[in-house]
Each structure stands twice: as C-alpha cells, then as structure tokens.
Amino acid sequence: MSKRRLQVKITGLDDFGRGICKTDGQTYFIPGLLVGEEAIVETSFKFGKLNDLKVMERLNSSPDRTVSICPYYPQCGGCQLLHLRYESQLEYKRQKVQNLLHKFSGLDIKVEETISSNPHFEFRNKVQKPVRKVNGKLELGFYKTDSHELIPVKKCLMETPLSQKISREIHKLLVKYRYEPYDEDKGTGYIRHILIKTSRHYNEALVTIVSTTDKIKGRLQFAKELIGNVKEIKGVVLNINPRHTNVILGEKNIPIYGYTHIKDRIFDNDFLISTKSFYQTNPYQIENLYGTAIKKAQLKATDVVLDAYCGTGTIGISLAKNVKQVVGVELEKDAVKDAIKNAKLNNLNNICFINQDCTEYMLKSQKRFDVIIMDPPRKGSTNEFLEAVNQINPRTVVYISCEPSTLARDLKHLLKRYRVISVTPVDMFPNTFSVETIAVLKRK
Ligand SMILES: C[S@@+](CC[C@H](N)C(=O)[O-])C[C@H]1O[C@@H](n2cnc3c(N)ncnc32)[C@H](O)[C@@H]1O
C-alpha cells in the first residue's frame, strides 16, 4: 500500500454529492467537500488502485457550507448533503437533473427551480432501522456508508418526533424482552429490522418487526405493552424474512396486535398504508408533487387516464374527480388490494386497478388513453412499455421519477413523438443527493 498527501481543489459536485477534483491525471470524488474548497487529503493505493482517501485538513470554507446539526454525520450514510446550505441543495438538485437530461437524452431544456420541502428536518414518515449487537448491547441505528457496520442512533433528525419516540420505546422493550438481534455473519439471533410508518394527518403509527422466525416468545405481550406505552401506535405486525439477503422485508406478514393499516390524507382523500405497500416518504411534499403533476397534465373531464406503476392508487385517486375514467396498474399484490380499498374509502367508482406488470399490461391492452401518468421505481421503465406509449400516443405523458438518469434514458425513447414541455424537480428527500422529478411531455 502506498500513501501520499496532496492538496486538492474541488471544481464540481458529482451525482452523489461528492466533491470532484482532478489532479495529476487522476479524478477524485471526495465526500464532504464543496465547490471552491481546498484541502489536504491522504490517498492510499493498492495494486495501482485507489483504496482509501481521507481529508486531513480543509483549508477554506465555501459560502455554501453550513454546520451539520446531526451528531452522527458524516459517519451515518443516510444523509450526504448536511454540510450544504438548504437553498444550495435545491440548486444542486436542479443542476443535477439538467446535466443528466443532457447527458443521457441530449435534451437541452431549462429545468425549473426545485420545489422546496418545508420542513426539511423531522419529515420522514417511514424509517427502517437494522437491529444489531454492538459491543455486546442490542442497538438500533443505521449503517455506515458502503458497509453493514451499525451506528447506534438515539435520535435521527430526519424522522418525525413520533417515530423517534416509538424507536426509543421499541429499543427499551427489545432489551426488556431479551430478544436476540440478528447477526448476518454468524447466522445467529432473529430480530433483523424495525419498520415504523407514521401518518402526518391522523398522527397514527404502524410498527413492523422484521424477524427470521415467527417463534418469538411473548410477542403478543410485547406488542400490547408497546401500544400501551405509545397510544399513537395502531398496530404491530411481524414480518418474516429468513433469507440471507439485503432485502429488508420478507414475504409473510403476521398481525400481532391491533390494526394492519394506518390512514393518511392527501388533498381530500384518505389512504390506507400497510407494511409492504409503497407510500411517498415525505408527507409535506406529497401534495406539491401530485398537485404539480396533475396541474401540468391539463386534464379534461372526458379524459381516460392510465396511472402506471400506481402503488396504492394515490395519484389516480387524487385526480379521479377531474376525469372520466382512471386505470391503475401495479405489480405488488398488497398495494393493489390497498388501492382497491382506497378507491372504496373515497367513494370513487370511475377508477379500477389491475395487478400486473406494466409492460405486460401495455403489450396486451387494447385500451386508448388520453393521458398517461407513469411513476416507475428507481430503475425506470422498459423499452417495450415506452414503445407502447408511442403507439397509443396519448395527448400528454407525465413521467414522475426518483432517479434522473433513468428518467433521461427513458425520455429519449419518447422524443420521436413527444416534446418535453417542462421538467420540475421536487425535493422529496432533503439533505440527500436524491431528487424526484416531474417531466411533462406533449404529443408533437
Ligand atoms: C415509485 S413507486 C410509485 C407509487 C405511486 N405512484 C405513489 O406515488 O405512491 C413505484 C411503484 O411501481 C411498482 N412497480 C415496480 N415494478 C413494476 C412493474 N414492472 N409493473 C408494475 N408496477 C411496478 C412498485 O411496486 C411501486 O408501487
């Protein structure tokens, strides 16, 4: 291993929020440094490849720098931009979307200002925390960046105060009941993760304990005591995940005590949220995201709308009263069950849901749509789906994406028959490098 110290100057930020610097024919990506900042770094190379890079001393401060108020930053890998002022985070995200659109689809469009999140702390309505033994003690926390080393976290500034209170209570009871944390290397123990979902509107919570086994002594007692101690918790569910995997949730859910759902409200509709179904994680931004997408879709009362990758039907249900008919398509069975319940809960009878892969649906369906709203997962959509959109040729396509590089790749397929008329980033994930984007396309 060869070690070397050098002085660097940051000239840009990469897509993961790391400072970029080019020196001696090498490009370095350095977390925690901002544009214009200079620093002394120590590099170590192994077999000619960069093995480690440490910032030894920062020589100046960018005017965009702020002091992180999180005691776990930067060790915890959850937030990458806590050292960047919030207004600058918004501009960073706008530029990131603009650059990626240019790079992967050749689009030169002026991306709109990023819609900011108010608040940008204590907003997250969903937290998943690994449970591990650290120095012989059961701890809840988050993983260090790029590792499975647990950092015990007493208070995460991103989760809601209710979720923080529940975390503390679960920790206390897991210790009291002497439940064994899972050890992925040794294959011992059984409590893997806790998952807390909270509802902003109704101030309710659902707790899921992820375990390798359903054989947990005193589990009913545990759940009753937890609900007894935190009255906002409406239910405790056990999720069984025996596999050796990074995927957090297993297939099977066993209700232990109370309800299996909580309820939240978006505009004037109620939505059920369960352990497995997708729900946007920043409740302060959901109406900004959906409201902007719906407004820009310029819907007509005669429109038939496809809500592709619909989750629990939140977008389709939010716009159903403005149009003739909505069809929602979603792969996850539980999400579709929730979507059907959500439509009933809100007395809507012009919306239906189909449990199918979106590409399969598009290849087989003969239905015509006036507007397609699509909100695929991070990996984006498929060529076949996008070709089918071109064939159906709706008046408007609204593409909502949480990963601008796959958005850019997918938009390229639609440019033959569509013009991109606006691109709006929405800050659903403050203090991280992630950005949600709404792209609106009109038929040529
Ligand atoms: C980003 S979420 C959006 C959900 C919803 N639109 C919302 O705002 O809550 C993406 C959804 O796509 C679903 N999904 C993933 N792959 C799919 C596929 N091939 N076909 C249909 N749905 C899929 C996921 O289960 C998830 O519910």
The ligand as a Gaussian input file, in Angstrom:
#p B3LYP/6-31G(d) Opt

LIG

0 1
 C      -42.143000       4.945000      -7.106000
 S      -43.447000       3.847000      -6.684000
 C      -44.826000       4.856000      -7.112000
 C      -46.139000       4.514000      -6.489000
 C      -47.220000       5.572000      -6.561000
 N      -47.330000       6.168000      -7.857000
 C      -47.062000       6.610000      -5.469000
 O      -46.801000       7.789000      -5.759000
 O      -47.214000       6.264000      -4.282000
 C      -43.312000       2.648000      -7.944000
 C      -44.333000       1.554000      -7.877000
 O      -44.126000       0.717000      -9.021000
 C      -44.377000      -0.622000      -8.650000
 N      -43.729000      -1.467000      -9.666000
 C      -42.418000      -1.815000      -9.757000
 N      -42.185000      -2.522000     -10.880000
 C      -43.374000      -2.628000     -11.525000
 C      -43.773000      -3.240000     -12.747000
 N      -42.905000      -3.878000     -13.525000
 N      -45.070000      -3.147000     -13.114000
 C      -45.956000      -2.501000     -12.326000
 N      -45.637000      -1.900000     -11.154000
 C      -44.368000      -1.961000     -10.756000
 C      -43.832000      -0.711000      -7.230000
 O      -44.396000      -1.813000      -6.541000
 C      -44.251000       0.653000      -6.669000
 O      -45.512000       0.582000      -6.052000

